[in-house]
Amino acid sequence: MNQDTKNQLDKIQRKERTKNTIRLICVFGVLSALFAVIMIYRYSPGETTEVYGIVTGLNGEPVLKQGEILYFIVELDNGKVIEVRKPNFVPFKKNERVQLKETKSSMIGNMRYSFINYQKD
């Protein structure tokens, strides 16, 4: 192979490596930004309030290698029916009054609920 052809081939390979490196950096940047948005959405506290309701049922969702994730079905005092993840240590008590934490996401405005405790009458 003559020297001129070899130099041209090296030049083309360097351009390709540069293009691939730039593409890789762009993909990494986009994935990092997406990950940051998801983390901000998930862990931004937003506005929290305490709400109350009655446990009306229990619902399970099968999960690979973990068995089943259980959710309380709760009818809130305002009439809205929601699902709240059941903590492992809390027993299921149908028709019992519960206290929940309602978190309104600051980004999109959707509501998340988490169990606090059962209320005594």
Residue pairs with C-beta under 8 A, 6 or more apart in sequence:
40 107
41 105
41 107
41 108
44 105
44 106
44 107
45 103
45 106
46 103
46 104
46 105
46 106
47 103
47 104
47 106
48 101
48 102
48 103
48 104
49 101
49 102
50 99
50 100
50 101
50 102
50 116
51 76
51 77
51 78
51 99
51 100
51 101
51 102
51 113
52 76
52 77
52 97
52 98
52 99
52 100
52 119
53 74
53 75
53 76
53 77
53 82
53 97
53 98
53 100
54 74
54 75
54 95
54 96
54 97
54 98
55 72
55 73
55 74
55 92
55 93
55 94
55 95
55 96
55 98
56 73
56 74
56 75
56 81
56 94
56 95
57 72
57 73
57 94
58 70
58 71
58 72
58 73
58 86
58 92
58 94
59 70
59 71
59 72
59 73
59 83
60 68
60 69
60 70
60 71
61 68
61 69
61 70
61 71
62 68
63 69
69 85
70 85
70 86
70 92
71 83
71 84
71 85
71 86
72 83
72 84
72 85
72 86
72 92
72 98
72 115
73 81
73 82
73 83
74 81
74 82
74 83
74 84
74 98
74 100
74 113
75 81
76 82
76 100
82 111
82 113
83 113
84 98
84 100
84 113
84 114
84 115
85 114
85 115
86 92
86 115
87 115
90 115
90 118
93 118
96 118
96 119
97 118
97 119
97 121
98 115
98 116
98 117
98 118
98 119
99 116
99 117
99 118
99 119
100 113
100 114
100 115
100 116
101 113
101 114
101 116
102 111
102 112
102 113
103 111
103 112
103 113
103 114
104 110
104 111
105 111
105 112
